[in-house]
Structure formats: structure tokens, C-alpha cells
């Protein structure tokens, strides 16, 4: 009541200066605390306890199955068909179930019609089965005979012919009079050949089992063999035949200037 009276201008200046003053700044955040301490001893103790418990279960032996629940037969799907019908089939996520193309079934072996005919200068004897009365007559010197895939059969060739080839035959017999060239046996099994007259050369390749009956006139015949086994040459002696095996094993040695190959002796 006794002080001086404030003027309106001084009040406005006080209000203005109070409203424009900036508020005080907040204090800085406290520094971070120390990092948490990793208790290795506690983890080590927990791991040791877990391993001890595992070994204790393993050491139970047969007693380890005492805690398992017994499943009766009516609860097993492989013994109860009704359970299998109720359970939907679950496909493995790791395997793709795209339908695989059906493998073609093995078609039955195609049968061929037997052939015994003269085609130009070539006698064709093919696909003969269980025929023991096959005969070729009226032969000429320029003609050849080709025998292919004949099984359990016998063929007789009369007269003189240029050459004969036996290819892919099994249990086949051949009787011929004269051949001016060569008789070849290829890729066959259980072949018997009887020479009634003369033949200069007989070749045997990739054949298992070949018996050749030579005549008195064909004793100078040369036998050439390769990749074959069970080969025997039968020589006429005193009205009968004596069998001589063709060597299948050879030995080779260096004599100082060249290789020398000799048949290995067959030990009986």
C-alpha cells in the first residue's frame, strides 16, 4: 500500500520479457552401466548336469523301456485295417510325387519265318529251328552260303561251293563236300562241322564249343581261331576219329630280337 504504483508500460515489459524467455535444457542422460557378467560356471554346471542325466538314462539298460506305454494290437495300424482307413496318407515333403512314366513292357521276342533260298549267288539259311533235314543241292563254284541264327538244326551242302559262314547259331551241325575258300564260324555256340572232301581254311571267332571232323583229303586244312574256347579237331585214324584240342592259352617271350609266342601246354 505504501510502495510506488506501477505504470502500464512497465507491466507490459515485464510480461513480454517473461513470455519470451527460453525454458531450461534437460539434464544429460546418465552414463551406461557396466556390461552383464556371463556366469560360465552356472552354464558349465547345467551342461554337466544334463550329460549326467543322459548317461544315467543310458545306463539303465533294459529298465529304460519301463516308462514306455504298452500299445495293444487293436491300436496298431498294421494290425488293424480300420485304423489304416481312417488315417489319411501323408506324403513326404522331401520326395516329389510326380507320376513317373511307365516303363515299356518287354515286348515278346519277334519270331521270324525260316529261310532257305538262293538269292543271286548267295544261299540264305536263316532262323531254322529243330530242323535236321536241311539240304542244299545244285551248288556252283561261285556261290556262297550264309547261315544265320539257326538253332538245333543240321544242314548238308552237296557239291563244291566258294565259302560258308555260320553266324549266331547254337547247337548247329554242318556237313559239306568241298569248299574252295574259307569256312567261318562267328558268335556261335556248340557247333559241329564235318568235312567230306577238301577245305583250305576254317576260321573260328568268338565261339564257345566247336568240333571239326576232318576227312583224309582235308588234313592239310589250317585252323585259325580267336576269342574262342572248347575247340577240338577230330582226325580220322583206323576207321575212327581221334580228338585233339586247339590251344586256348599262349605264352609269349622276348628272344632278344622279337616276341615269340607258343601255345601253353595243357596239363591233364
Buried (B, 14 or more C-beta within 10 A) or exposed (E): EEEEEEEEEEEEEEEEEEEEEEEEEEEEEEEEEEEEEEEEEEEEEEEEEEEEEEEEEEEEEEEEEEEEEEEEEEEEEEEBEEEEEEEEEEEEEEEEEEEEEEEEEEEEEEEEEBBBEBEEEEBBBBBBEEBEEBEBEEBEEEBBBBBBBBBBBBBBBBBBBBBBBBBBBBBBBBBBBBBEBBBBBBBBBBBBBBBBBBBEBBBBBBBBBBBBBBBEEBEEBEBEBEEBBBBBBBBBEEEEBEEEEBEBEEEEEEEEEEEEEEEEEEEE
